[in-house]
Amino acid sequence: MPISVGVGDVRVIVPQGAAVRAVVTNGAGSVSWDVGGDSQSTDGLGLSDRTFETQSAQDGQAELVVEVSLGAGDITIEEN
């Protein structure tokens, strides 16, 4: 599922318990990952091709692959 936005905030809600892999690129802003009991965040400039995965995606094949490209803003990926 590719998502591309120039400027703004992107919020992706994934199904709870899914094997998820997210590859994100953010020119300026922050990225937050709160999926599968794992919470991570990073911010700054030039955040390119950062990959986040649930443990189940690391152990096997991801059921859902999310690609987010954002010029400037905040990316949030979380479970419902």
C-alpha positions in Angstrom: 0.0 0.0 0.0 2.0 3.1 -1.2 1.1 6.5 0.3 2.8 9.7 -1.0 2.1 13.2 0.4 4.0 16.4 -0.2 3.3 18.3 3.1 1.0 17.4 6.0 0.5 14.6 8.5 -0.2 10.9 7.6 -1.8 8.5 10.0 -2.0 4.8 9.1 -4.1 2.5 11.2 -3.3 -1.2 10.8 -5.3 -4.2 12.0 -4.4 -5.4 15.5 -2.3 -8.6 15.4 -1.4 -8.3 11.7 2.2 -9.0 10.5 3.1 -5.5 9.3 6.2 -4.0 7.6 6.4 -0.3 7.0 9.0 1.5 4.9 8.9 5.2 5.5 10.7 8.2 4.0 10.2 11.7 5.5 12.1 14.8 4.4 11.5 16.7 7.6 9.3 15.8 10.6 8.7 12.8 12.7 7.8 9.1 12.4 6.0 7.2 15.2 5.4 3.4 15.2 3.1 1.9 17.8 2.3 -1.6 16.5 2.5 -5.1 17.9 3.5 -3.9 21.4 6.5 -2.1 20.0 6.7 1.7 20.2 9.4 3.7 18.4 9.7 7.2 17.2 12.3 9.4 15.4 12.4 12.9 14.1 14.7 15.2 12.1 15.6 15.9 8.5 16.2 13.4 5.8 14.6 10.3 7.3 14.9 8.0 4.4 13.9 4.4 3.9 13.4 3.6 7.6 11.9 0.1 8.1 9.6 -0.9 11.0 8.3 -4.5 11.4 6.2 -6.4 13.8 7.8 -9.5 15.3 5.5 -11.7 13.3 6.6 -10.0 10.1 10.3 -10.5 11.1 9.6 -14.2 11.7 7.8 -14.8 8.4 6.2 -12.9 5.5 4.4 -9.6 6.2 0.6 -9.7 5.6 0.6 -6.0 5.1 3.4 -3.8 3.6 3.0 -0.1 4.0 5.2 2.4 2.1 4.9 6.0 3.1 6.7 8.9 1.5 6.2 12.4 3.0 8.0 15.6 2.1 7.4 17.4 5.5 5.2 16.5 8.4 4.5 13.7 10.8 3.9 10.0 10.1 2.0 7.9 12.6 1.5 4.1 12.2 -0.6 2.4 14.8 -2.9 -0.4 15.5 -6.7 0.0 15.8 
